[in-house]
Amino acid sequence: MSEKKEKVDPCFLAWVHLFEVLEKEKNEKKEQ
């Protein structure tokens, strides 16, 4: 797995970032 770390799919990174943002928004809404 670490071998393919150099060639990470940009789409995959975009999805990971998107999910991180969604999780952050969920947590912020819970606190309010």
Phi and psi in degrees as a GROMACS rama.xvg file:
@    title "Ramachandran Plot"
@    xaxis  label "Phi"
@    yaxis  label "Psi"
@TYPE xy
-67.2253  -21.1277  SER-2
-67.6563  -36.2188  GLU-3
-87.2412  3.45873  LYS-4
-63.1893  -29.3754  LYS-5
-69.7446  -33.2599  GLU-6
-108.864  72.6808  LYS-7
-88.8431  136.883  VAL-8
-67.8076  123.715  ASP-9
-55.8618  -35.5615  PRO-10
-63.5054  -39.1617  CYS-11
-63.398  -43.7376  PHE-12
-62.8962  -38.6655  LEU-13
-63.1393  -42.1551  ALA-14
-64.7092  -43.1862  TRP-15
-60.4403  -45.2852  VAL-16
-62.1186  -41.8778  HIS-17
-60.8589  -45.3456  LEU-18
-65.7435  -36.4456  PHE-19
-62.5471  -42.2681  GLU-20
-64.7999  -42.9866  VAL-21
-62.4676  -42.4657  LEU-22
-63.5665  -40.4821  GLU-23
-63.5727  -43.5567  LYS-24
-63.8425  -39.3794  GLU-25
-60.9169  -45.8549  LYS-26
-64.5229  -39.1084  ASN-27
-66.6587  -37.969  GLU-28
-67.7825  -33.6793  LYS-29
-64.5215  -39.8372  LYS-30
-69.0167  -32.6136  GLU-31
